[in-house]
Amino acid sequence: THFGFQTVTEAEKRERVAGVFASVAESYDRMNDLMSFGWHRVWKDHFVASLNPGFSPLGDPPRAPQHILDIAGGTGDIAFRLLHTAHVVNGNPDVRVTMSDINRAMLTVGKHRAARQLPASQQAALSFVEANAEDLTKARPLVPYPPDHSTSPDEYTGSEQPFFDPATATTGIPDASVDLYTVAFGIRNFSNIPAALREARRVLKPGGVFACLEFSKVVSSHPAGALFDAVYKEWSFRAIPLIGQLVAADRDSYQYLVESIARFPSQDEFRDMILDAGFVVAGDGYENLTGGVAAIHKGMKP
Ligand code: SAM
């Protein structure tokens, strides 16, 4: 190159952009593995299995169509599992997933991953929406990112249009349009959690389910629990920021991550917030995973 000037073909540019997104996704996935000792995969598998998307109690047929909204979907870990379970495990191709996130770059990484990893039939049942979980009336179809990067080099074959009526693009995700709302490792980042819960209730159909997987509070009443809690605190407050610095050259983000986990309400407090938003819950309203390091909360819209 001369003084930074170079001629790059469109194809080369697209390839480079794809490379950047792939490496972001890979380092994101690697960090998740390092920080949780790979547990996040087990938790995500369990979360989706417990929701059993696409399952019809009445047998096959009839197969009930389902619209699932995955909020703070990031790079697609939950959306892809939901599609696989519904389409492959439960043999129900009438399940569609709208994957949404506030961050366009994360969603774009998700779209590239979908193109590489999902069969065409599953891509066709997946759409991407940019949305702040606190106000889903402003949800919009994913704008290609960067702006000139309109075609995926991985030949993404899925839907470019959101599943909600594009004619309602001014009202975002409509009232009572969703059967299942999922959010995994996202809600603790929201600045107004009650507002997000109210939006969840608004977009769900009556009988629809809110399901959340999030870091939670280690159950420390048991002697082994107390030891585990001490090790866990040491791990999270010392090791995770250090790993963030070494692996991602970004100590501050990982420091924030640990603090946001510590700040997030306890299992009971969060269950009470779900009740306050007008959901009904079964039993305790939550399930602890790995001694409370993470928990699944569920609520039904009456
Ligand atoms: N659900 C994915 C998973 O489990 O792998 C991604 C989780 S990632 C740790 C958290 C995501 O929350 C990020 O992609 C971030 O952009 C998104 N997020 C943060 N605040 C948000 C908000 N107010 N509304 C929607 N998404 C948000």
Residues whose N, C-alpha, C, O or C-beta is under 5 A from the ligand:
A	BS01	SAM	I71 A72 G73 G74 T75 D77 D101 I102 N103 M106 A131 N132 A133 E134 A184 F185 G186 N189 F190
